Each structure stands twice: as structure tokens, then as C-alpha cells.
Amino acid sequence: EDDNTVKDIVAALRQSSTLESLSIPGTISDAALMLVTTVMAQAPKLRVISLSCADICDDSMKRFCTTIMEAPVLQNIVLDGFVGDRSIFDGIVGCTISFQ
């Protein structure tokens, strides 16, 4: 993954208290997804997340889902290129998951 992806996530982390939307343009790795979950945990106003995640393994996505369920105002997640097990998301209520 390119350094810009990590920079985008770190920049988001710095403004997490006011962050309402998180969009990471580059394809993220499992490690970058864990950074995203850190942002989510610290961003009480975060409503929309858009990620390009073709390389994410199911285990990482399961951890991501746990974080989604704990995010109070999260409404919409767009996952671009996810090729894993979509049933991972079956238990999520109150947040729309879209695949592109």
C-alpha cells in the first residue's frame, strides 16, 4: 500500500473528534484497516466510511465489523473491491453496507 493511504488515515485520526466522513482512496491493507478501526473508535460523529479493500482478509473484516457495531452514529459504509465473505456483515443493524 502506498504511504499516502496511511497519511490519510493518520490525518483523519488527528481530527477524529469532528470527523463525519472518512474516505480512503488507495487500496488498504489489513494493517491500514486496523488503523481505520482506531479512527472509528475515536470519532463519535463519523457517519460515512468509504474504503477500497480488495486485499483485506476475512479475519480483519470481522474485527472491522465489531467496530462498526460499536460506532454510535455510523450510517453508511462503502466497500470497494471486497472479495471476501459478505456474510460477515449479516449481523450489522442500523448501518448500510454497500459493495462496489
C-alpha positions, -999 to +999 in steps of 0.1 A: +000+000+000+012+035-006+023+059+022-004+083+013-031+058+025-015+057+059-011+095+059-048+099+050-058+077+080-034+094+104-048+128+093-083+116+099-072+103+133-059+138+142-094+153+135-114+124+147-135+143+173-151+163+145-148+138+116-181+129+099-169+112+068-138+090+061-128+082+026-095+064+019-087+065-019-059+039-021-064+002-016-058-005+021-040-034+038-051-053+068-028-031+090-044+000+075-078-013+082-068-017+119-058+020+118-093+028+104-109+010+133-089+031+157-102+062+139-138+049+142-134+042+179-124+078+185-148+095+161-182+100+177-196+119+147-184+095+120-213+087+097-198+076+064-168+054+055-156+046+020-128+021+016-111+003-012-104-030+003-096-057-023-068-071-002-085-074+032-087-109+048-119-121+064-104-120+099-096-083+096-130-076+082-146-094+111-127-071+135-138-042+114-175-054+117-172-055+155-161-019+154-190-009+131-214-024+156-199-002+184-200+030+163-230+050+175-239+072+145-223+053+116-249+051+088-232+041+056-201+021+046-190+016+010-165-012+004-149-011-030-135-044-043-141-066-012-139-102-024-142-120+009-172-135+028-200-109+027-220-129+053-196-113+078-218-082+076-251-101+082-254-091+119-250-053+113-281-033+121-286+004+115-257+008+091-259+003+054-231-017+038-226-012+001-203-032-022-188-018-054 
